[in-house]
Amino acid sequence: MSKKLLTVTILLIALACVLPFVLTNYRIFQATLVLVYAIALLGLNILTGYNGQISLGHGAFYAIGAYAAAMLMDQAGMPYWATIPIAGAVCLVAGFLFGLPALRLEGLYLALATFALAVSMPPILKAHFLEKLTGGVQGIVIVKPDPPAWLAAAGVKLNADQWLYYFVLAIAIVLFIVGWNLISGRVGRALIAIRDHHTAAEAMGINTAIYKSLAFGVSAMYTGIAGALGAIAVQFVAPDSFTVFLSITFLVGIVVGGLASLSGALYGALFIQFVPNIADELSKAAPWAVFGVFLIGFVYLMPTGVAGALRALTRRRGGGKLLQPKEALP
């Protein structure tokens, strides 16, 4: 990471730390959801952007993470912070196992397989034999965590929304650092090699089966952690909150934000959180038609996503060579 990029990153983190003190509780809640979605989109980008595997089923992993956290908090009395790694581990295993049979599938066939996963998740959560665990169609209501006592003892006064924002922000920073190290290292180079030329990657000795399954597992882990954090923030989980539309929304987020870009996850999260609200304010009668216009405009004007457009703009101002999307660094 260059010094300039490091400086910008530190400034952005500092700005993020100040936001809860200048925003209303509702805006803090929205900012928390942006961070949650950014984590989920980062996970999907690892799979689709860097490894080239199209998934239309990541809403299912988001649901698994959300329900894992909700059930552990509601039925096992587990503290909220302890449910996060468990939700991530459960989704890591689920994603890795799903990735194994999916190795035989490519392109649209893989997309259809993951689409089937997303479609089947709500009925599974509503199943009668799971109703005692999942709450059936009624879902599970959980309590938003209060700030820890040691903060008050230290003289730091935060309300529940502010504390949860900082909690999610800390996890997001850690996961983005881990993602950057993963993509910048040998694993990331292997994933990109498989995406760009599967046969050549095998010829170079890369175990494509393991790396593709690993990409599925890590991607699902990120999305599951996001699901757990999202459940804690919203304080409620229900099957109808995790329809196939959620999976499509995640895919829209990484395309708009920028494929194969870590920063694109944040831009995509801002898009899927705020643009639907803006569309609803512009037209109460047909908000999704307005959303569609916004989406077409973004794709037409920025075909490489917001991250790609900003990268191209920066290089033009600096007089440097423009990189193609496959050459672009994270």
JOSULCOR-V233027 format. One record per residue. N is the residue number from 1. PHI is phi in whole degrees, 0 to 359 (none if undefined). PSI is psi in radians with two decimals (999 if undefined). OMEGA is omega in degrees with one decimal (NA if undefined). Layout:
# JOSULCOR-V233027
N & PHI & PSI & OMEGA
N & PHI & PSI & OMEGA
This chain:
# JOSULCOR-V233027
1 & none & 2.27 & -179.5
2 & 288 & 2.82 & 179.8
3 & 297 & -0.65 & 179.8
4 & 296 & -0.80 & 179.7
5 & 295 & -0.69 & 178.6
6 & 297 & -0.71 & 179.1
7 & 296 & -0.78 & 179.3
8 & 297 & -0.71 & 179.8
9 & 297 & -0.77 & 179.7
10 & 297 & -0.70 & 178.9
11 & 295 & -0.71 & 179.0
12 & 294 & -0.69 & 177.9
13 & 295 & -0.72 & 177.6
14 & 298 & -0.73 & 177.5
15 & 297 & -0.73 & 178.9
16 & 298 & -0.59 & 179.8
17 & 289 & -0.44 & -178.4
18 & 276 & -0.46 & -172.3
19 & 309 & -0.79 & -176.7
20 & 300 & -0.34 & -178.3
21 & 270 & -0.13 & -179.3
22 & 239 & -0.07 & -178.7
23 & 251 & 2.75 & 173.1
24 & 286 & 2.91 & -178.8
25 & 299 & -0.64 & 179.3
26 & 293 & -0.73 & 177.8
27 & 293 & -0.59 & 175.2
28 & 296 & -0.73 & 176.7
29 & 300 & -0.77 & 178.2
30 & 297 & -0.73 & 178.4
31 & 297 & -0.63 & 176.9
32 & 297 & -0.74 & 178.6
33 & 294 & -0.58 & 175.6
34 & 300 & -0.77 & 178.6
35 & 295 & -0.68 & 177.9
36 & 299 & -0.84 & -179.8
37 & 294 & -0.59 & 178.6
38 & 298 & -0.69 & 177.5
39 & 296 & -0.78 & 179.7
40 & 297 & -0.75 & -179.0
41 & 291 & -0.58 & 175.4
42 & 298 & -0.75 & 177.6
43 & 299 & -0.80 & 179.6
44 & 294 & -0.59 & 179.5
45 & 292 & -0.59 & 175.8
46 & 300 & -0.70 & -178.5
47 & 283 & -0.88 & -173.2
48 & 271 & -0.81 & -176.6
49 & 288 & -0.77 & -175.0
50 & 265 & -0.45 & -178.5
51 & 249 & -0.18 & 174.5
52 & 78 & 0.24 & 178.6
53 & 263 & 2.06 & -177.0
54 & 279 & 2.23 & 178.8
55 & 236 & 2.24 & 172.1
56 & 247 & 0.38 & -175.4
57 & 232 & 0.28 & -176.1
58 & 288 & -0.27 & 172.1
59 & 298 & -0.49 & 178.4
60 & 292 & -0.73 & 178.1
61 & 291 & -0.61 & 174.7
62 & 299 & -0.73 & 178.9
63 & 293 & -0.71 & 179.4
64 & 299 & -0.79 & 177.9
65 & 297 & -0.73 & -180.0
66 & 296 & -0.80 & -179.2
67 & 290 & -0.59 & 177.0
68 & 300 & -0.81 & 179.1
69 & 294 & -0.78 & -177.3
70 & 296 & -0.76 & -178.5
71 & 291 & -0.68 & 179.4
72 & 294 & -0.67 & 179.0
73 & 286 & -0.73 & -174.1
74 & 281 & -0.71 & -171.9
75 & 256 & -0.51 & -179.7
76 & 259 & -0.13 & 179.9
77 & 65 & 0.47 & -177.2
78 & 281 & 2.47 & 176.4
79 & 297 & 2.60 & -173.1
80 & 302 & -0.69 & -176.2
81 & 293 & -0.48 & -179.5
82 & 283 & -0.35 & -179.0
83 & 283 & -0.36 & -175.2
84 & 296 & -0.93 & 179.2
85 & 295 & -0.55 & 178.9
86 & 293 & -0.77 & 177.5
87 & 299 & -0.72 & 178.1
88 & 296 & -0.71 & -179.7
89 & 293 & -0.73 & 179.1
90 & 299 & -0.78 & -179.4
91 & 288 & -0.55 & 175.4
92 & 300 & -0.82 & 179.3
93 & 294 & -0.79 & -179.0
94 & 298 & -0.75 & 179.5
95 & 294 & -0.73 & -180.0
96 & 296 & -0.76 & -179.6
97 & 293 & -0.66 & 177.2
98 & 292 & -0.58 & -178.9
99 & 292 & -0.47 & -178.2
100 & 296 & -0.96 & 177.2
101 & 291 & -0.41 & -179.7
102 & 285 & -0.11 & -179.7
103 & 298 & -0.48 & -178.9
104 & 281 & -0.13 & -175.0
105 & 252 & 2.56 & 178.7
106 & 224 & 2.72 & 171.1
107 & 55 & -2.21 & -175.3
108 & 295 & -0.53 & -179.7
109 & 292 & -0.68 & 175.0
110 & 293 & -0.71 & 178.2
111 & 300 & -0.71 & 179.3
112 & 292 & -0.65 & 178.8
113 & 295 & -0.76 & 178.4
114 & 289 & -0.54 & 175.3
115 & 298 & -0.71 & 177.7
116 & 298 & -0.64 & 177.4
117 & 298 & -0.77 & -179.7
118 & 294 & -0.70 & -178.7
119 & 293 & -0.63 & -175.0
120 & 279 & -0.30 & -173.8
121 & 296 & -0.88 & 179.7
122 & 302 & -0.79 & 177.3
123 & 298 & -0.61 & 177.8
124 & 296 & -0.75 & 180.0
125 & 293 & -0.45 & 178.5
126 & 272 & -0.12 & -175.0
127 & 304 & 2.48 & -175.3
128 & 298 & -0.68 & -176.2
129 & 288 & -0.22 & 177.0
130 & 253 & 0.04 & -171.6
131 & 299 & -0.60 & -179.7
132 & 293 & -0.45 & 179.8
133 & 269 & -0.78 & -172.4
134 & 265 & -0.22 & -176.7
135 & 82 & 0.06 & 179.1
136 & 61 & -2.51 & -178.0
137 & 290 & -0.34 & -179.3
138 & 284 & -0.41 & 179.6
139 & 75 & -2.85 & -177.6
140 & 230 & 2.29 & 175.6
141 & 260 & 2.28 & 179.2
142 & 237 & 2.82 & -175.7
143 & 264 & 2.35 & 177.2
144 & 292 & 2.29 & -175.7
145 & 291 & 2.51 & 174.8
146 & 274 & 2.76 & 176.1
147 & 300 & 2.53 & 179.6
148 & 297 & 2.66 & -176.6
149 & 296 & -0.51 & -176.6
150 & 292 & -0.40 & 175.7
151 & 291 & -0.79 & 178.4
152 & 296 & -0.65 & 178.9
153 & 295 & -0.52 & 179.6
154 & 275 & -0.01 & 178.1
155 & 88 & 0.19 & 179.2
156 & 262 & 2.04 & -177.6
157 & 256 & 1.96 & 177.6
158 & 232 & 2.50 & 171.7
159 & 274 & 3.12 & -174.5
160 & 297 & -0.69 & -179.6
161 & 293 & -0.73 & 179.1
162 & 295 & -0.77 & -179.5
163 & 297 & -0.77 & -179.3
164 & 296 & -0.65 & 176.7
165 & 301 & -0.84 & -179.9
166 & 294 & -0.63 & 178.2
167 & 297 & -0.82 & 179.2
168 & 292 & -0.68 & 179.0
169 & 300 & -0.76 & -180.0
170 & 298 & -0.77 & 179.2
171 & 294 & -0.71 & 179.5
172 & 298 & -0.75 & 179.6
173 & 299 & -0.78 & 179.3
174 & 299 & -0.80 & -177.2
175 & 291 & -0.58 & 176.8
176 & 290 & -0.66 & 176.3
177 & 296 & -0.77 & 177.9
178 & 298 & -0.75 & 178.9
179 & 297 & -0.71 & 178.9
180 & 296 & -0.76 & 178.0
181 & 296 & -0.67 & -179.8
182 & 295 & -0.84 & -176.7
183 & 288 & -0.56 & -177.5
184 & 281 & -0.27 & -176.1
185 & 265 & -2.84 & -176.8
186 & 296 & -0.67 & -179.8
187 & 298 & -0.78 & 179.6
188 & 298 & -0.73 & 178.6
189 & 296 & -0.64 & 178.1
190 & 293 & -0.73 & 179.1
191 & 298 & -0.75 & -179.4
192 & 292 & -0.66 & 178.0
193 & 297 & -0.71 & 178.0
194 & 295 & -0.70 & 179.0
195 & 296 & -0.78 & -173.8
196 & 284 & -0.70 & -179.0
197 & 202 & 1.69 & -174.9
198 & 301 & -0.82 & -176.8
199 & 295 & -0.75 & 178.8
200 & 296 & -0.63 & 178.1
201 & 297 & -0.74 & 176.8
202 & 296 & -0.68 & 179.9
203 & 295 & -0.49 & 178.5
204 & 278 & 0.00 & 176.9
205 & 93 & 0.19 & 178.8
206 & 281 & 2.24 & 177.4
207 & 282 & 1.59 & -173.3
208 & 296 & -0.61 & -178.6
209 & 297 & -0.82 & -179.2
210 & 295 & -0.78 & -176.4
211 & 292 & -0.65 & 178.5
212 & 291 & -0.69 & 176.1
213 & 292 & -0.68 & 177.4
214 & 297 & -0.71 & 178.2
215 & 298 & -0.72 & 177.5
216 & 297 & -0.78 & -177.9
217 & 295 & -0.84 & -179.4
218 & 295 & -0.72 & 178.7
219 & 299 & -0.77 & 178.8
220 & 294 & -0.62 & 178.5
221 & 298 & -0.82 & 178.0
222 & 301 & -0.80 & -177.8
223 & 293 & -0.64 & 177.9
224 & 294 & -0.71 & 176.2
225 & 298 & -0.73 & 176.9
226 & 299 & -0.71 & 178.7
227 & 298 & -0.74 & 178.2
228 & 297 & -0.78 & 178.8
229 & 294 & -0.67 & 178.2
230 & 296 & -0.69 & 178.1
231 & 296 & -0.72 & 179.5
232 & 294 & -0.67 & -179.4
233 & 290 & -0.76 & -177.0
234 & 280 & -0.42 & 178.9
235 & 71 & 0.35 & -177.0
236 & 198 & 2.44 & 172.1
237 & 228 & 2.47 & 177.3
238 & 208 & 2.63 & -176.8
239 & 305 & -0.67 & -176.1
240 & 287 & -0.08 & 175.0
241 & 278 & -0.16 & -173.0
242 & 232 & 0.89 & 178.3
243 & 282 & 3.10 & -179.8
244 & 296 & -0.39 & 178.6
245 & 298 & -0.56 & 178.2
246 & 296 & -0.73 & 178.5
247 & 297 & -0.73 & 178.5
248 & 294 & -0.65 & 178.1
249 & 298 & -0.72 & 177.3
250 & 298 & -0.73 & 179.4
251 & 296 & -0.71 & 175.8
252 & 300 & -0.71 & -178.6
253 & 299 & -0.77 & -177.5
254 & 285 & -0.50 & 178.2
255 & 289 & -0.80 & 179.7
256 & 293 & -0.76 & -179.2
257 & 292 & -0.67 & -179.6
258 & 129 & 2.04 & 177.4
259 & 292 & 2.61 & 179.0
260 & 55 & 0.78 & 178.5
261 & 213 & 2.20 & 178.8
262 & 292 & -0.74 & 179.3
263 & 293 & -0.43 & 178.6
264 & 299 & -0.48 & 178.2
265 & 297 & -0.67 & 179.6
266 & 288 & -0.74 & 178.4
267 & 296 & -0.73 & 178.4
268 & 296 & -0.65 & 178.7
269 & 296 & -0.72 & 176.4
270 & 298 & -0.67 & -179.3
271 & 295 & -0.90 & -174.4
272 & 286 & -0.29 & 177.2
273 & 274 & -0.76 & -169.9
274 & 258 & -0.57 & -176.4
275 & 296 & -0.73 & 175.0
276 & 301 & -0.64 & 178.0
277 & 293 & -0.73 & 177.6
278 & 296 & -0.73 & 179.1
279 & 297 & -0.67 & 179.2
280 & 293 & -0.63 & 177.9
281 & 289 & -0.57 & -178.9
282 & 284 & -0.58 & -178.6
283 & 211 & 1.87 & 176.4
284 & 288 & -0.46 & -177.2
285 & 282 & -0.70 & -176.2
286 & 220 & 1.15 & -177.2
287 & 295 & -0.61 & -177.3
288 & 285 & -0.41 & 172.7
289 & 293 & -0.71 & 176.5
290 & 294 & -0.71 & 177.2
291 & 300 & -0.71 & 178.7
292 & 297 & -0.66 & 177.6
293 & 295 & -0.78 & 176.7
294 & 302 & -0.79 & -177.0
295 & 296 & -0.79 & 178.3
296 & 299 & -0.72 & 179.0
297 & 298 & -0.77 & 178.9
298 & 297 & -0.79 & -177.4
299 & 293 & -0.66 & -178.7
300 & 288 & -0.77 & -176.1
301 & 280 & -0.52 & -178.2
302 & 228 & 1.28 & -176.2
303 & 297 & -0.37 & 176.1
304 & 262 & 0.22 & 179.1
305 & 87 & 2.99 & 180.0
306 & 298 & -0.74 & -179.6
307 & 298 & -0.73 & 178.7
308 & 294 & -0.68 & 179.3
309 & 294 & -0.73 & 178.7
310 & 293 & -0.65 & 178.2
311 & 295 & -0.74 & 178.9
312 & 294 & -0.71 & 179.0
313 & 297 & -0.73 & 179.3
314 & 297 & -0.72 & -178.3
315 & 288 & -0.57 & 177.0
316 & 293 & -0.72 & 178.6
317 & 294 & -0.55 & -179.7
318 & 272 & -0.10 & 178.3
319 & 76 & 0.29 & -178.3
320 & 272 & 3.09 & 179.3
321 & 283 & 2.39 & 176.6
322 & 283 & 2.33 & 177.5
323 & 265 & 2.50 & 172.2
324 & 285 & 2.78 & -176.9
325 & 305 & -0.64 & -178.8
326 & 287 & -0.38 & -179.6
327 & 269 & -0.26 & -172.6
328 & 295 & 2.41 & 177.1
329 & 277 & 2.75 & -179.9
330 & 294 & 999 & NA
